[in-house]
Amino acid sequence: MPPTVTLLSLATATPPNALDQDVALASARALMAHKFGDFERMTAVFANAGILHRQLARPVEWYLAPRDFTERTAVYLEVALDLFVEAAGKALAEAGIGAEEIDTIVTVSSTGIATPSLEARAMARMGFRSDVVRVPVFGLGCAGGVSGLALAAKLTGGAPRSTTLFVTVELCSLALRTATVDKADIVAAALFGDGAAACVLRAGDEGFAVIAGSAETTWPGTLDIMGWQMEPDGLGVVLNRAIPAFARRNLPGAMTQMLTGQGLQIGDVDRFICHPGGAKVVDAMETALGLNQGTLNHEREVLRDHGNMSAPTVLFVLDQVRKGEMPPLAVMTAFGPGFTASTVTLRRAA
């Protein structure tokens, strides 16, 4: 029987450049209004996003000038690496272990390209062993915090006392596009922020939660709902406005199926920990999961203070939940490109 995998620690990090939502709207108006005739009608998305503040890789002024893919990549390599080191360092400190004790590093990031990947660039700064196993993962998008954690748990469970560092870093702001503007660009300008999160997992040890299972559902014919498209100046966002309606319609059956495979039902779950993709998505998930309106309070708080940071966001929510008290049984869930729903089941450690 494989050893139990526990979460020893969890840490988050954000860049220092704060953006208030009223400044975001003013900046978007200056950049986009003359290129999108219906811009003013779309401005309600800024007020309705449920966001007050976000943190960005660069001060807002940086985004007001055209930036090519080379410039965006340079910022990604600098800021994503700094956030990786900060989040990972705090997670290691909380776990009470050194970087040399890490056997495997799983890095999830879909908002920039780094080859060598981020964990390789961090080795000299953090002191990882030369024989550490590196697993960089690209393309999971907003589901990456959940799918990446599930992958890290599976890799950790292969041997007793195996120790894994899972880090996810996303700089969504680098995908801002203004050469041509469509509705998805305006929604992205109202919604996305930057951040990172890191966890230490260990097989056969004590922590704050046991990873009891995981599952995914990918719906056929849904490749155009969420993702990236390559444009001359880099990665451009694909974001379908039908996501909340899709969640309400399809999540109940998918969640039932994913939990049934673990011998569970939706009613067994004490707390769903959801990726807050946006205010309407949070509302839709409450409806789909049969929750009372307002149940996902930590999701709304994280969205309010950080925006949608893609993959790390759900780990910010988990951090808020565990600072109170971990529920006996929790299920983390997120949507991502594919179109995919991912889950990780957590049981409170004894």
Secondary structure, DSSP 4 states (H G I P E B T S, - for coil): -PPPEEEEEEEEE--SEEEEHHHHHHHHHHHHGGG-TTHHHHTHHHHHS--SEEEESS-GGGGGS---HHHHHHHHHHHHHHHHHHHHHHHHHHHT--GGG--EEEEE--SS--SS-HHHHHHHHHT--TT-EEEEE-S-GGGHHHHHHHHHHHHHTTSTT-EEEEEEEEEGGGG---SS--HHHHHHHHHB-EEEEEEEEEET---SEEEEEEEEEE-TT-TTSEEEEEETTEEEEEE-TTHHHHHHHHHHHHHHHHHHTTT--GGG-SEEEE----HHHHHHHHHHTTPPTT--HHHHHHHHHH-B-STTHHHHHHHHHHHH---SEEEEEEEETTTEEEEEEEEE--
